[in-house]
Amino acid sequence: WRPTLVGMSSSCIAFIGGGNMAAAILGGLLRHGAAAESFIVIEPFEPQRARLRADLGIAALPAADASLARASTVVWAVKPQMFAQAAAPCAAQVSGALQLSIMAGIRSDAIVAKTGSARVVRSMPNTPALIGRGIAALFARPGVSATERAEVERVLAPTGSTLWVERE
């Protein structure tokens, strides 16, 4: 298995937040052949940026910048109470990307409102995802294509099983 990114070869996956769940997904993707350069990670906390650099070879940025515009997919991996603050500096660069939320409690309509993208998939991986043995339900808004659903499955594959649901 080798993850394939949707879009042009210069595109990438951006992670907004580089905590435990993001690191688990990133680590799994790297173990399955993805290149560290395929990812942009925005992580404001230096100790976590240092951990990503040491453990995964990923140089995370302390704040959003124009490089986010390269992202074909954005994974929202921040604490729910930090979402609005995290989304504000990112929205202009990520509005054209597929939005994948792994945040608890933030509904897809709130993600649409903060990012400007109607292409939103919401998921909540559980703790066993940290060791690749989790299960996550996935909900896609109507604007998400079959190709984008497949991309989400590839991104989350290292965390365990996924199951699509019809209602959020």
Chimera marker file (.cmm) of the C-alpha trace (Angstrom):
<marker_set name="trace">
<marker id="1" x="0.000" y="0.000" z="0.000" r="1" g="1" b="0" radius="0.5"/>
<marker id="2" x="1.300" y="3.432" z="-0.875" r="1" g="1" b="0" radius="0.5"/>
<marker id="3" x="-0.726" y="6.577" z="-0.162" r="1" g="1" b="0" radius="0.5"/>
<marker id="4" x="-1.548" y="8.644" z="-3.221" r="1" g="1" b="0" radius="0.5"/>
<marker id="5" x="-2.345" y="12.289" z="-2.944" r="1" g="1" b="0" radius="0.5"/>
<marker id="6" x="-5.292" y="13.804" z="-4.749" r="1" g="1" b="0" radius="0.5"/>
<marker id="7" x="-4.340" y="16.546" z="-7.183" r="1" g="1" b="0" radius="0.5"/>
<marker id="8" x="-1.059" y="17.579" z="-8.730" r="1" g="1" b="0" radius="0.5"/>
<marker id="9" x="2.289" y="16.177" z="-7.681" r="1" g="1" b="0" radius="0.5"/>
<marker id="10" x="3.139" y="19.468" z="-5.984" r="1" g="1" b="0" radius="0.5"/>
<marker id="11" x="0.150" y="19.122" z="-3.664" r="1" g="1" b="0" radius="0.5"/>
<marker id="12" x="0.367" y="17.802" z="-0.152" r="1" g="1" b="0" radius="0.5"/>
<marker id="13" x="-1.587" y="17.049" z="2.991" r="1" g="1" b="0" radius="0.5"/>
<marker id="14" x="-1.612" y="19.737" z="5.666" r="1" g="1" b="0" radius="0.5"/>
<marker id="15" x="-2.170" y="18.945" z="9.325" r="1" g="1" b="0" radius="0.5"/>
<marker id="16" x="-3.388" y="21.789" z="11.485" r="1" g="1" b="0" radius="0.5"/>
<marker id="17" x="-2.228" y="20.508" z="14.842" r="1" g="1" b="0" radius="0.5"/>
<marker id="18" x="0.565" y="18.008" z="15.396" r="1" g="1" b="0" radius="0.5"/>
<marker id="19" x="-0.517" y="16.254" z="18.594" r="1" g="1" b="0" radius="0.5"/>
<marker id="20" x="-0.817" y="12.551" z="19.333" r="1" g="1" b="0" radius="0.5"/>
<marker id="21" x="-3.517" y="11.657" z="16.804" r="1" g="1" b="0" radius="0.5"/>
<marker id="22" x="-1.899" y="13.686" z="14.018" r="1" g="1" b="0" radius="0.5"/>
<marker id="23" x="1.470" y="12.109" z="14.824" r="1" g="1" b="0" radius="0.5"/>
<marker id="24" x="-0.098" y="8.628" z="14.718" r="1" g="1" b="0" radius="0.5"/>
<marker id="25" x="-1.578" y="9.289" z="11.264" r="1" g="1" b="0" radius="0.5"/>
<marker id="26" x="1.613" y="10.892" z="9.980" r="1" g="1" b="0" radius="0.5"/>
<marker id="27" x="3.762" y="8.082" z="11.343" r="1" g="1" b="0" radius="0.5"/>
<marker id="28" x="1.578" y="5.462" z="9.683" r="1" g="1" b="0" radius="0.5"/>
<marker id="29" x="1.637" y="7.259" z="6.338" r="1" g="1" b="0" radius="0.5"/>
<marker id="30" x="5.424" y="7.591" z="6.516" r="1" g="1" b="0" radius="0.5"/>
<marker id="31" x="5.840" y="3.903" z="7.397" r="1" g="1" b="0" radius="0.5"/>
<marker id="32" x="3.798" y="3.056" z="4.301" r="1" g="1" b="0" radius="0.5"/>
<marker id="33" x="5.960" y="5.029" z="1.912" r="1" g="1" b="0" radius="0.5"/>
<marker id="34" x="4.822" y="8.644" z="2.019" r="1" g="1" b="0" radius="0.5"/>
<marker id="35" x="7.634" y="11.210" z="1.969" r="1" g="1" b="0" radius="0.5"/>
<marker id="36" x="7.977" y="13.700" z="4.826" r="1" g="1" b="0" radius="0.5"/>
<marker id="37" x="7.923" y="16.452" z="2.184" r="1" g="1" b="0" radius="0.5"/>
<marker id="38" x="4.342" y="15.423" z="1.347" r="1" g="1" b="0" radius="0.5"/>
<marker id="39" x="3.133" y="17.044" z="4.561" r="1" g="1" b="0" radius="0.5"/>
<marker id="40" x="2.825" y="20.494" z="6.047" r="1" g="1" b="0" radius="0.5"/>
<marker id="41" x="2.206" y="20.552" z="9.787" r="1" g="1" b="0" radius="0.5"/>
<marker id="42" x="1.207" y="23.659" z="11.703" r="1" g="1" b="0" radius="0.5"/>
<marker id="43" x="1.972" y="23.167" z="15.399" r="1" g="1" b="0" radius="0.5"/>
<marker id="44" x="2.376" y="26.219" z="17.679" r="1" g="1" b="0" radius="0.5"/>
<marker id="45" x="4.009" y="24.370" z="20.600" r="1" g="1" b="0" radius="0.5"/>
<marker id="46" x="7.790" y="24.011" z="20.258" r="1" g="1" b="0" radius="0.5"/>
<marker id="47" x="8.065" y="20.774" z="22.308" r="1" g="1" b="0" radius="0.5"/>
<marker id="48" x="5.601" y="19.066" z="19.952" r="1" g="1" b="0" radius="0.5"/>
<marker id="49" x="7.378" y="20.463" z="16.872" r="1" g="1" b="0" radius="0.5"/>
<marker id="50" x="10.642" y="19.059" z="18.256" r="1" g="1" b="0" radius="0.5"/>
<marker id="51" x="8.974" y="15.662" z="18.794" r="1" g="1" b="0" radius="0.5"/>
<marker id="52" x="7.658" y="15.602" z="15.202" r="1" g="1" b="0" radius="0.5"/>
<marker id="53" x="11.136" y="16.487" z="13.942" r="1" g="1" b="0" radius="0.5"/>
<marker id="54" x="12.897" y="13.875" z="16.094" r="1" g="1" b="0" radius="0.5"/>
<marker id="55" x="10.384" y="11.023" z="15.756" r="1" g="1" b="0" radius="0.5"/>
<marker id="56" x="9.128" y="11.503" z="12.188" r="1" g="1" b="0" radius="0.5"/>
<marker id="57" x="11.583" y="13.794" z="10.413" r="1" g="1" b="0" radius="0.5"/>
<marker id="58" x="8.838" y="16.362" z="9.811" r="1" g="1" b="0" radius="0.5"/>
<marker id="59" x="9.689" y="20.030" z="10.160" r="1" g="1" b="0" radius="0.5"/>
<marker id="60" x="6.485" y="21.563" z="11.532" r="1" g="1" b="0" radius="0.5"/>
<marker id="61" x="5.790" y="25.263" z="11.260" r="1" g="1" b="0" radius="0.5"/>
<marker id="62" x="4.860" y="27.367" z="14.306" r="1" g="1" b="0" radius="0.5"/>
<marker id="63" x="2.148" y="29.266" z="12.393" r="1" g="1" b="0" radius="0.5"/>
<marker id="64" x="0.167" y="29.151" z="9.169" r="1" g="1" b="0" radius="0.5"/>
<marker id="65" x="1.776" y="30.624" z="6.081" r="1" g="1" b="0" radius="0.5"/>
<marker id="66" x="1.307" y="30.696" z="2.300" r="1" g="1" b="0" radius="0.5"/>
<marker id="67" x="2.679" y="27.134" z="1.949" r="1" g="1" b="0" radius="0.5"/>
<marker id="68" x="-0.751" y="25.865" z="3.038" r="1" g="1" b="0" radius="0.5"/>
<marker id="69" x="-2.081" y="26.799" z="-0.402" r="1" g="1" b="0" radius="0.5"/>
<marker id="70" x="-0.279" y="23.661" z="-1.753" r="1" g="1" b="0" radius="0.5"/>
<marker id="71" x="-2.485" y="21.369" z="0.322" r="1" g="1" b="0" radius="0.5"/>
<marker id="72" x="-5.047" y="19.250" z="-1.489" r="1" g="1" b="0" radius="0.5"/>
<marker id="73" x="-6.293" y="17.913" z="1.863" r="1" g="1" b="0" radius="0.5"/>
<marker id="74" x="-6.304" y="19.612" z="5.258" r="1" g="1" b="0" radius="0.5"/>
<marker id="75" x="-6.550" y="17.502" z="8.411" r="1" g="1" b="0" radius="0.5"/>
<marker id="76" x="-7.945" y="19.465" z="11.345" r="1" g="1" b="0" radius="0.5"/>
<marker id="77" x="-6.285" y="17.915" z="14.400" r="1" g="1" b="0" radius="0.5"/>
<marker id="78" x="-6.579" y="20.636" z="17.036" r="1" g="1" b="0" radius="0.5"/>
<marker id="79" x="-8.459" y="20.614" z="20.304" r="1" g="1" b="0" radius="0.5"/>
<marker id="80" x="-12.073" y="21.594" z="19.560" r="1" g="1" b="0" radius="0.5"/>
<marker id="81" x="-11.858" y="24.719" z="21.701" r="1" g="1" b="0" radius="0.5"/>
<marker id="82" x="-8.888" y="25.881" z="19.562" r="1" g="1" b="0" radius="0.5"/>
<marker id="83" x="-10.541" y="25.360" z="16.161" r="1" g="1" b="0" radius="0.5"/>
<marker id="84" x="-11.811" y="28.914" z="15.538" r="1" g="1" b="0" radius="0.5"/>
<marker id="85" x="-8.460" y="30.414" z="16.543" r="1" g="1" b="0" radius="0.5"/>
<marker id="86" x="-6.534" y="27.883" z="14.424" r="1" g="1" b="0" radius="0.5"/>
<marker id="87" x="-8.802" y="28.274" z="11.383" r="1" g="1" b="0" radius="0.5"/>
<marker id="88" x="-8.628" y="32.077" z="11.160" r="1" g="1" b="0" radius="0.5"/>
<marker id="89" x="-5.067" y="32.342" z="9.768" r="1" g="1" b="0" radius="0.5"/>
<marker id="90" x="-5.501" y="29.235" z="7.571" r="1" g="1" b="0" radius="0.5"/>
<marker id="91" x="-8.848" y="29.849" z="5.868" r="1" g="1" b="0" radius="0.5"/>
<marker id="92" x="-7.611" y="31.965" z="2.957" r="1" g="1" b="0" radius="0.5"/>
<marker id="93" x="-5.025" y="29.328" z="1.957" r="1" g="1" b="0" radius="0.5"/>
<marker id="94" x="-7.131" y="26.174" z="2.499" r="1" g="1" b="0" radius="0.5"/>
<marker id="95" x="-10.588" y="27.074" z="1.174" r="1" g="1" b="0" radius="0.5"/>
<marker id="96" x="-9.976" y="25.074" z="-2.023" r="1" g="1" b="0" radius="0.5"/>
<marker id="97" x="-8.837" y="21.928" z="-0.208" r="1" g="1" b="0" radius="0.5"/>
<marker id="98" x="-10.736" y="18.906" z="1.050" r="1" g="1" b="0" radius="0.5"/>
<marker id="99" x="-11.237" y="19.357" z="4.804" r="1" g="1" b="0" radius="0.5"/>
<marker id="100" x="-10.879" y="16.285" z="7.051" r="1" g="1" b="0" radius="0.5"/>
<marker id="101" x="-11.743" y="16.863" z="10.676" r="1" g="1" b="0" radius="0.5"/>
<marker id="102" x="-10.600" y="14.527" z="13.429" r="1" g="1" b="0" radius="0.5"/>
<marker id="103" x="-11.844" y="16.949" z="16.092" r="1" g="1" b="0" radius="0.5"/>
<marker id="104" x="-14.499" y="15.924" z="18.579" r="1" g="1" b="0" radius="0.5"/>
<marker id="105" x="-17.600" y="18.050" z="18.850" r="1" g="1" b="0" radius="0.5"/>
<marker id="106" x="-17.096" y="20.380" z="15.869" r="1" g="1" b="0" radius="0.5"/>
<marker id="107" x="-19.895" y="19.826" z="13.359" r="1" g="1" b="0" radius="0.5"/>
<marker id="108" x="-19.237" y="19.982" z="9.641" r="1" g="1" b="0" radius="0.5"/>
<marker id="109" x="-21.284" y="23.159" z="9.164" r="1" g="1" b="0" radius="0.5"/>
<marker id="110" x="-18.918" y="24.960" z="11.559" r="1" g="1" b="0" radius="0.5"/>
<marker id="111" x="-15.957" y="23.754" z="9.488" r="1" g="1" b="0" radius="0.5"/>
<marker id="112" x="-17.619" y="25.034" z="6.307" r="1" g="1" b="0" radius="0.5"/>
<marker id="113" x="-18.215" y="28.397" z="7.972" r="1" g="1" b="0" radius="0.5"/>
<marker id="114" x="-14.612" y="28.766" z="9.177" r="1" g="1" b="0" radius="0.5"/>
<marker id="115" x="-12.804" y="27.411" z="6.093" r="1" g="1" b="0" radius="0.5"/>
<marker id="116" x="-15.030" y="28.410" z="3.194" r="1" g="1" b="0" radius="0.5"/>
<marker id="117" x="-14.962" y="24.856" z="1.813" r="1" g="1" b="0" radius="0.5"/>
<marker id="118" x="-18.125" y="22.746" z="1.523" r="1" g="1" b="0" radius="0.5"/>
<marker id="119" x="-15.952" y="19.645" z="0.939" r="1" g="1" b="0" radius="0.5"/>
<marker id="120" x="-15.783" y="18.378" z="4.524" r="1" g="1" b="0" radius="0.5"/>
<marker id="121" x="-15.386" y="14.898" z="5.975" r="1" g="1" b="0" radius="0.5"/>
<marker id="122" x="-15.802" y="14.513" z="9.690" r="1" g="1" b="0" radius="0.5"/>
<marker id="123" x="-14.242" y="11.644" z="11.621" r="1" g="1" b="0" radius="0.5"/>
<marker id="124" x="-13.352" y="10.881" z="15.199" r="1" g="1" b="0" radius="0.5"/>
<marker id="125" x="-10.672" y="8.220" z="15.471" r="1" g="1" b="0" radius="0.5"/>
<marker id="126" x="-10.566" y="6.529" z="18.860" r="1" g="1" b="0" radius="0.5"/>
<marker id="127" x="-7.559" y="5.960" z="21.134" r="1" g="1" b="0" radius="0.5"/>
<marker id="128" x="-6.589" y="2.542" z="19.657" r="1" g="1" b="0" radius="0.5"/>
<marker id="129" x="-5.891" y="4.484" z="16.433" r="1" g="1" b="0" radius="0.5"/>
<marker id="130" x="-2.629" y="5.503" z="18.091" r="1" g="1" b="0" radius="0.5"/>
<marker id="131" x="-1.425" y="1.917" z="17.565" r="1" g="1" b="0" radius="0.5"/>
<marker id="132" x="-3.231" y="1.296" z="14.274" r="1" g="1" b="0" radius="0.5"/>
<marker id="133" x="-6.082" y="-0.682" z="15.826" r="1" g="1" b="0" radius="0.5"/>
<marker id="134" x="-8.830" y="1.941" z="15.947" r="1" g="1" b="0" radius="0.5"/>
<marker id="135" x="-12.139" y="2.362" z="14.223" r="1" g="1" b="0" radius="0.5"/>
<marker id="136" x="-13.569" y="5.628" z="13.004" r="1" g="1" b="0" radius="0.5"/>
<marker id="137" x="-16.936" y="6.531" z="11.567" r="1" g="1" b="0" radius="0.5"/>
<marker id="138" x="-16.727" y="8.911" z="8.597" r="1" g="1" b="0" radius="0.5"/>
<marker id="139" x="-19.363" y="11.421" z="7.537" r="1" g="1" b="0" radius="0.5"/>
<marker id="140" x="-19.039" y="13.291" z="4.230" r="1" g="1" b="0" radius="0.5"/>
<marker id="141" x="-20.976" y="16.388" z="3.237" r="1" g="1" b="0" radius="0.5"/>
<marker id="142" x="-22.644" y="16.203" z="-0.203" r="1" g="1" b="0" radius="0.5"/>
<marker id="143" x="-19.826" y="18.146" z="-1.916" r="1" g="1" b="0" radius="0.5"/>
<marker id="144" x="-17.269" y="15.391" z="-1.246" r="1" g="1" b="0" radius="0.5"/>
<marker id="145" x="-16.568" y="13.230" z="-4.320" r="1" g="1" b="0" radius="0.5"/>
<marker id="146" x="-16.009" y="9.474" z="-4.413" r="1" g="1" b="0" radius="0.5"/>
<marker id="147" x="-12.329" y="10.139" z="-5.184" r="1" g="1" b="0" radius="0.5"/>
<marker id="148" x="-12.059" y="12.355" z="-2.114" r="1" g="1" b="0" radius="0.5"/>
<marker id="149" x="-13.754" y="9.727" z="0.044" r="1" g="1" b="0" radius="0.5"/>
<marker id="150" x="-11.113" y="7.254" z="-1.137" r="1" g="1" b="0" radius="0.5"/>
<marker id="151" x="-8.380" y="9.788" z="-0.283" r="1" g="1" b="0" radius="0.5"/>
<marker id="152" x="-9.758" y="10.110" z="3.260" r="1" g="1" b="0" radius="0.5"/>
<marker id="153" x="-9.720" y="6.333" z="3.610" r="1" g="1" b="0" radius="0.5"/>
<marker id="154" x="-6.062" y="6.268" z="2.513" r="1" g="1" b="0" radius="0.5"/>
<marker id="155" x="-5.134" y="9.028" z="4.961" r="1" g="1" b="0" radius="0.5"/>
<marker id="156" x="-6.833" y="7.260" z="7.867" r="1" g="1" b="0" radius="0.5"/>
<marker id="157" x="-5.801" y="3.707" z="6.899" r="1" g="1" b="0" radius="0.5"/>
<marker id="158" x="-2.817" y="3.652" z="9.308" r="1" g="1" b="0" radius="0.5"/>
<marker id="159" x="-5.185" y="4.235" z="12.251" r="1" g="1" b="0" radius="0.5"/>
<marker id="160" x="-7.301" y="1.102" z="11.706" r="1" g="1" b="0" radius="0.5"/>
<marker id="161" x="-10.745" y="0.546" z="10.220" r="1" g="1" b="0" radius="0.5"/>
<marker id="162" x="-13.198" y="3.124" z="8.916" r="1" g="1" b="0" radius="0.5"/>
<marker id="163" x="-16.943" y="3.026" z="8.350" r="1" g="1" b="0" radius="0.5"/>
<marker id="164" x="-18.989" y="5.559" z="6.364" r="1" g="1" b="0" radius="0.5"/>
<marker id="165" x="-22.192" y="6.796" z="7.989" r="1" g="1" b="0" radius="0.5"/>
<marker id="166" x="-25.081" y="8.681" z="6.373" r="1" g="1" b="0" radius="0.5"/>
<marker id="167" x="-25.852" y="11.109" z="9.228" r="1" g="1" b="0" radius="0.5"/>
<marker id="168" x="-23.498" y="13.300" z="11.184" r="1" g="1" b="0" radius="0.5"/>
<link id1="1" id2="2" r="1" g="1" b="0" radius="0.2"/>
<link id1="2" id2="3" r="1" g="1" b="0" radius="0.2"/>
<link id1="3" id2="4" r="1" g="1" b="0" radius="0.2"/>
<link id1="4" id2="5" r="1" g="1" b="0" radius="0.2"/>
<link id1="5" id2="6" r="1" g="1" b="0" radius="0.2"/>
<link id1="6" id2="7" r="1" g="1" b="0" radius="0.2"/>
<link id1="7" id2="8" r="1" g="1" b="0" radius="0.2"/>
<link id1="8" id2="9" r="1" g="1" b="0" radius="0.2"/>
<link id1="9" id2="10" r="1" g="1" b="0" radius="0.2"/>
<link id1="10" id2="11" r="1" g="1" b="0" radius="0.2"/>
<link id1="11" id2="12" r="1" g="1" b="0" radius="0.2"/>
<link id1="12" id2="13" r="1" g="1" b="0" radius="0.2"/>
<link id1="13" id2="14" r="1" g="1" b="0" radius="0.2"/>
<link id1="14" id2="15" r="1" g="1" b="0" radius="0.2"/>
<link id1="15" id2="16" r="1" g="1" b="0" radius="0.2"/>
<link id1="16" id2="17" r="1" g="1" b="0" radius="0.2"/>
<link id1="17" id2="18" r="1" g="1" b="0" radius="0.2"/>
<link id1="18" id2="19" r="1" g="1" b="0" radius="0.2"/>
<link id1="19" id2="20" r="1" g="1" b="0" radius="0.2"/>
<link id1="20" id2="21" r="1" g="1" b="0" radius="0.2"/>
<link id1="21" id2="22" r="1" g="1" b="0" radius="0.2"/>
<link id1="22" id2="23" r="1" g="1" b="0" radius="0.2"/>
<link id1="23" id2="24" r="1" g="1" b="0" radius="0.2"/>
<link id1="24" id2="25" r="1" g="1" b="0" radius="0.2"/>
<link id1="25" id2="26" r="1" g="1" b="0" radius="0.2"/>
<link id1="26" id2="27" r="1" g="1" b="0" radius="0.2"/>
<link id1="27" id2="28" r="1" g="1" b="0" radius="0.2"/>
<link id1="28" id2="29" r="1" g="1" b="0" radius="0.2"/>
<link id1="29" id2="30" r="1" g="1" b="0" radius="0.2"/>
<link id1="30" id2="31" r="1" g="1" b="0" radius="0.2"/>
<link id1="31" id2="32" r="1" g="1" b="0" radius="0.2"/>
<link id1="32" id2="33" r="1" g="1" b="0" radius="0.2"/>
<link id1="33" id2="34" r="1" g="1" b="0" radius="0.2"/>
<link id1="34" id2="35" r="1" g="1" b="0" radius="0.2"/>
<link id1="35" id2="36" r="1" g="1" b="0" radius="0.2"/>
<link id1="36" id2="37" r="1" g="1" b="0" radius="0.2"/>
<link id1="37" id2="38" r="1" g="1" b="0" radius="0.2"/>
<link id1="38" id2="39" r="1" g="1" b="0" radius="0.2"/>
<link id1="39" id2="40" r="1" g="1" b="0" radius="0.2"/>
<link id1="40" id2="41" r="1" g="1" b="0" radius="0.2"/>
<link id1="41" id2="42" r="1" g="1" b="0" radius="0.2"/>
<link id1="42" id2="43" r="1" g="1" b="0" radius="0.2"/>
<link id1="43" id2="44" r="1" g="1" b="0" radius="0.2"/>
<link id1="44" id2="45" r="1" g="1" b="0" radius="0.2"/>
<link id1="45" id2="46" r="1" g="1" b="0" radius="0.2"/>
<link id1="46" id2="47" r="1" g="1" b="0" radius="0.2"/>
<link id1="47" id2="48" r="1" g="1" b="0" radius="0.2"/>
<link id1="48" id2="49" r="1" g="1" b="0" radius="0.2"/>
<link id1="49" id2="50" r="1" g="1" b="0" radius="0.2"/>
<link id1="50" id2="51" r="1" g="1" b="0" radius="0.2"/>
<link id1="51" id2="52" r="1" g="1" b="0" radius="0.2"/>
<link id1="52" id2="53" r="1" g="1" b="0" radius="0.2"/>
<link id1="53" id2="54" r="1" g="1" b="0" radius="0.2"/>
<link id1="54" id2="55" r="1" g="1" b="0" radius="0.2"/>
<link id1="55" id2="56" r="1" g="1" b="0" radius="0.2"/>
<link id1="56" id2="57" r="1" g="1" b="0" radius="0.2"/>
<link id1="57" id2="58" r="1" g="1" b="0" radius="0.2"/>
<link id1="58" id2="59" r="1" g="1" b="0" radius="0.2"/>
<link id1="59" id2="60" r="1" g="1" b="0" radius="0.2"/>
<link id1="60" id2="61" r="1" g="1" b="0" radius="0.2"/>
<link id1="61" id2="62" r="1" g="1" b="0" radius="0.2"/>
<link id1="62" id2="63" r="1" g="1" b="0" radius="0.2"/>
<link id1="63" id2="64" r="1" g="1" b="0" radius="0.2"/>
<link id1="64" id2="65" r="1" g="1" b="0" radius="0.2"/>
<link id1="65" id2="66" r="1" g="1" b="0" radius="0.2"/>
<link id1="66" id2="67" r="1" g="1" b="0" radius="0.2"/>
<link id1="67" id2="68" r="1" g="1" b="0" radius="0.2"/>
<link id1="68" id2="69" r="1" g="1" b="0" radius="0.2"/>
<link id1="69" id2="70" r="1" g="1" b="0" radius="0.2"/>
<link id1="70" id2="71" r="1" g="1" b="0" radius="0.2"/>
<link id1="71" id2="72" r="1" g="1" b="0" radius="0.2"/>
<link id1="72" id2="73" r="1" g="1" b="0" radius="0.2"/>
<link id1="73" id2="74" r="1" g="1" b="0" radius="0.2"/>
<link id1="74" id2="75" r="1" g="1" b="0" radius="0.2"/>
<link id1="75" id2="76" r="1" g="1" b="0" radius="0.2"/>
<link id1="76" id2="77" r="1" g="1" b="0" radius="0.2"/>
<link id1="77" id2="78" r="1" g="1" b="0" radius="0.2"/>
<link id1="78" id2="79" r="1" g="1" b="0" radius="0.2"/>
<link id1="79" id2="80" r="1" g="1" b="0" radius="0.2"/>
<link id1="80" id2="81" r="1" g="1" b="0" radius="0.2"/>
<link id1="81" id2="82" r="1" g="1" b="0" radius="0.2"/>
<link id1="82" id2="83" r="1" g="1" b="0" radius="0.2"/>
<link id1="83" id2="84" r="1" g="1" b="0" radius="0.2"/>
<link id1="84" id2="85" r="1" g="1" b="0" radius="0.2"/>
<link id1="85" id2="86" r="1" g="1" b="0" radius="0.2"/>
<link id1="86" id2="87" r="1" g="1" b="0" radius="0.2"/>
<link id1="87" id2="88" r="1" g="1" b="0" radius="0.2"/>
<link id1="88" id2="89" r="1" g="1" b="0" radius="0.2"/>
<link id1="89" id2="90" r="1" g="1" b="0" radius="0.2"/>
<link id1="90" id2="91" r="1" g="1" b="0" radius="0.2"/>
<link id1="91" id2="92" r="1" g="1" b="0" radius="0.2"/>
<link id1="92" id2="93" r="1" g="1" b="0" radius="0.2"/>
<link id1="93" id2="94" r="1" g="1" b="0" radius="0.2"/>
<link id1="94" id2="95" r="1" g="1" b="0" radius="0.2"/>
<link id1="95" id2="96" r="1" g="1" b="0" radius="0.2"/>
<link id1="96" id2="97" r="1" g="1" b="0" radius="0.2"/>
<link id1="97" id2="98" r="1" g="1" b="0" radius="0.2"/>
<link id1="98" id2="99" r="1" g="1" b="0" radius="0.2"/>
<link id1="99" id2="100" r="1" g="1" b="0" radius="0.2"/>
<link id1="100" id2="101" r="1" g="1" b="0" radius="0.2"/>
<link id1="101" id2="102" r="1" g="1" b="0" radius="0.2"/>
<link id1="102" id2="103" r="1" g="1" b="0" radius="0.2"/>
<link id1="103" id2="104" r="1" g="1" b="0" radius="0.2"/>
<link id1="104" id2="105" r="1" g="1" b="0" radius="0.2"/>
<link id1="105" id2="106" r="1" g="1" b="0" radius="0.2"/>
<link id1="106" id2="107" r="1" g="1" b="0" radius="0.2"/>
<link id1="107" id2="108" r="1" g="1" b="0" radius="0.2"/>
<link id1="108" id2="109" r="1" g="1" b="0" radius="0.2"/>
<link id1="109" id2="110" r="1" g="1" b="0" radius="0.2"/>
<link id1="110" id2="111" r="1" g="1" b="0" radius="0.2"/>
<link id1="111" id2="112" r="1" g="1" b="0" radius="0.2"/>
<link id1="112" id2="113" r="1" g="1" b="0" radius="0.2"/>
<link id1="113" id2="114" r="1" g="1" b="0" radius="0.2"/>
<link id1="114" id2="115" r="1" g="1" b="0" radius="0.2"/>
<link id1="115" id2="116" r="1" g="1" b="0" radius="0.2"/>
<link id1="116" id2="117" r="1" g="1" b="0" radius="0.2"/>
<link id1="117" id2="118" r="1" g="1" b="0" radius="0.2"/>
<link id1="118" id2="119" r="1" g="1" b="0" radius="0.2"/>
<link id1="119" id2="120" r="1" g="1" b="0" radius="0.2"/>
<link id1="120" id2="121" r="1" g="1" b="0" radius="0.2"/>
<link id1="121" id2="122" r="1" g="1" b="0" radius="0.2"/>
<link id1="122" id2="123" r="1" g="1" b="0" radius="0.2"/>
<link id1="123" id2="124" r="1" g="1" b="0" radius="0.2"/>
<link id1="124" id2="125" r="1" g="1" b="0" radius="0.2"/>
<link id1="125" id2="126" r="1" g="1" b="0" radius="0.2"/>
<link id1="126" id2="127" r="1" g="1" b="0" radius="0.2"/>
<link id1="127" id2="128" r="1" g="1" b="0" radius="0.2"/>
<link id1="128" id2="129" r="1" g="1" b="0" radius="0.2"/>
<link id1="129" id2="130" r="1" g="1" b="0" radius="0.2"/>
<link id1="130" id2="131" r="1" g="1" b="0" radius="0.2"/>
<link id1="131" id2="132" r="1" g="1" b="0" radius="0.2"/>
<link id1="132" id2="133" r="1" g="1" b="0" radius="0.2"/>
<link id1="133" id2="134" r="1" g="1" b="0" radius="0.2"/>
<link id1="134" id2="135" r="1" g="1" b="0" radius="0.2"/>
<link id1="135" id2="136" r="1" g="1" b="0" radius="0.2"/>
<link id1="136" id2="137" r="1" g="1" b="0" radius="0.2"/>
<link id1="137" id2="138" r="1" g="1" b="0" radius="0.2"/>
<link id1="138" id2="139" r="1" g="1" b="0" radius="0.2"/>
<link id1="139" id2="140" r="1" g="1" b="0" radius="0.2"/>
<link id1="140" id2="141" r="1" g="1" b="0" radius="0.2"/>
<link id1="141" id2="142" r="1" g="1" b="0" radius="0.2"/>
<link id1="142" id2="143" r="1" g="1" b="0" radius="0.2"/>
<link id1="143" id2="144" r="1" g="1" b="0" radius="0.2"/>
<link id1="144" id2="145" r="1" g="1" b="0" radius="0.2"/>
<link id1="145" id2="146" r="1" g="1" b="0" radius="0.2"/>
<link id1="146" id2="147" r="1" g="1" b="0" radius="0.2"/>
<link id1="147" id2="148" r="1" g="1" b="0" radius="0.2"/>
<link id1="148" id2="149" r="1" g="1" b="0" radius="0.2"/>
<link id1="149" id2="150" r="1" g="1" b="0" radius="0.2"/>
<link id1="150" id2="151" r="1" g="1" b="0" radius="0.2"/>
<link id1="151" id2="152" r="1" g="1" b="0" radius="0.2"/>
<link id1="152" id2="153" r="1" g="1" b="0" radius="0.2"/>
<link id1="153" id2="154" r="1" g="1" b="0" radius="0.2"/>
<link id1="154" id2="155" r="1" g="1" b="0" radius="0.2"/>
<link id1="155" id2="156" r="1" g="1" b="0" radius="0.2"/>
<link id1="156" id2="157" r="1" g="1" b="0" radius="0.2"/>
<link id1="157" id2="158" r="1" g="1" b="0" radius="0.2"/>
<link id1="158" id2="159" r="1" g="1" b="0" radius="0.2"/>
<link id1="159" id2="160" r="1" g="1" b="0" radius="0.2"/>
<link id1="160" id2="161" r="1" g="1" b="0" radius="0.2"/>
<link id1="161" id2="162" r="1" g="1" b="0" radius="0.2"/>
<link id1="162" id2="163" r="1" g="1" b="0" radius="0.2"/>
<link id1="163" id2="164" r="1" g="1" b="0" radius="0.2"/>
<link id1="164" id2="165" r="1" g="1" b="0" radius="0.2"/>
<link id1="165" id2="166" r="1" g="1" b="0" radius="0.2"/>
<link id1="166" id2="167" r="1" g="1" b="0" radius="0.2"/>
<link id1="167" id2="168" r="1" g="1" b="0" radius="0.2"/>
</marker_set>
